[in-house]
């Protein structure tokens, strides 16, 4: 299953690079990540709260399980937000490591480059 995910990711990046250059693709991924990650994190936090609240009604054994599940989901949401906030820095670092000319492109992740 992991192999299929790696292949799918490589194919998607290959198609994206076919229609735009490497810097444009990185910038567009960054813009999409900054746009969708807060919504996903908020949804995960609401879902974690519902799981925690639902677990408080049930027995002690299931309550402890739901506490762990809710904590794990909340930590996942926080990690996602950290990734979204560090996306511009990550894009600049990756582009610099790939030898791209950083002075000709704007890696601010504010708008898509077509």
C-alpha positions as a printed Julia matrix, in Angstrom:
114×3 Matrix{Float64}:
   0.0    0.0     0.0
   2.82   2.41    0.86
   4.47   1.65   -2.47
   1.27   2.56   -4.31
   1.09   5.88   -2.44
   4.7    6.66   -3.36
   4.04   5.85   -7.01
   0.87   7.98   -7.03
   2.72  10.9    -5.43
   5.54  10.64   -7.97
   3.06  10.55  -10.84
   1.15  13.57   -9.54
   4.35  15.57   -9.11
   5.49  14.48  -12.57
   2.26  15.7   -14.14
   2.47  18.96  -12.2
   6.05  19.53  -13.34
   5.07  18.82  -16.95
   2.78  21.85  -17.04
   4.86  24.23  -14.92
   8.44  24.57  -13.83
   9.83  23.33  -10.54
   9.63  26.69   -8.7
   6.06  27.3    -9.85
   5.01  23.82   -8.76
   6.56  24.26   -5.3
   4.87  27.62   -4.9
   1.49  26.23   -5.96
   1.8   23.32   -3.52
   2.65  25.81   -0.78
  -0.38  27.99   -1.6
  -2.69  24.98   -1.61
  -1.25  23.74    1.69
  -1.69  27.1     3.39
  -5.27  27.29    2.1
  -6.46  23.81    3.09
  -4.47  22.95    6.22
  -6.29  25.31    8.63
  -9.65  23.93    7.5
  -8.45  20.35    7.91
  -6.93  21.13   11.33
 -10.16  22.77   12.53
 -12.16  19.77   11.35
  -9.78  17.42   13.15
 -10.06  19.43   16.38
 -13.86  19.34   16.22
 -13.74  15.61   15.52
 -11.36  15.11   18.49
 -13.73  17.03   20.74
 -16.68  14.92   19.64
 -14.74  11.71   20.27
 -13.66  12.92   23.7
 -17.19  13.98   24.65
 -18.66  10.74   23.36
 -16.15   8.72   25.35
 -17.11  10.42   28.61
 -20.58   8.87   28.41
 -19.29   5.31   28.04
 -17.53   2.97   30.44
 -14.08   3.46   31.97
 -12.21   1.18   29.57
 -13.64   2.79   26.44
 -13.28   6.25   27.99
  -9.51   5.79   28.27
  -9.35   4.66   24.64
 -11.3    7.67   23.41
  -9.05  10.01   25.41
  -6.02   8.58   23.62
  -7.75   8.83   20.23
  -8.8   12.44   20.84
  -5.3   13.39   22.0
  -3.74  11.77   18.95
  -6.11  13.58   16.59
  -5.47  16.93   18.31
  -1.69  16.45   18.08
  -2.07  15.59   14.39
  -3.98  18.83   13.84
  -1.26  20.84   15.59
   1.49  19.18   13.55
  -0.47  19.97   10.39
  -0.68  23.63   11.37
   3.06  23.73   12.04
   3.68  22.31    8.58
   1.35  24.88    7.02
   3.01  27.79    8.82
   6.51  26.61    7.9
   5.6   25.96    4.25
   7.2   29.16    2.83
  10.46  28.39    4.61
  10.34  24.77    3.42
   9.69  25.83   -0.19
  12.6   28.27   -0.13
  14.9   25.66    1.4
  13.93  22.95   -1.08
  14.24  25.29   -4.05
  17.65  26.47   -2.87
  18.82  22.89   -2.37
  17.72  22.01   -5.9
  19.91  24.79   -7.29
  17.11  27.09   -8.39
  17.77  30.79   -8.87
  16.05  32.27   -5.81
  16.25  35.86   -7.02
  14.01  35.4   -10.06
  11.08  33.82   -8.23
   8.83  34.9    -5.4
   8.48  32.06   -2.89
   6.14  33.93   -0.59
   3.3   31.41   -1.11
   0.76  34.21   -1.46
  -0.73  33.41   -4.84
  -0.49  30.72   -7.46
   1.9   31.08  -10.38
   0.53  29.84  -13.68
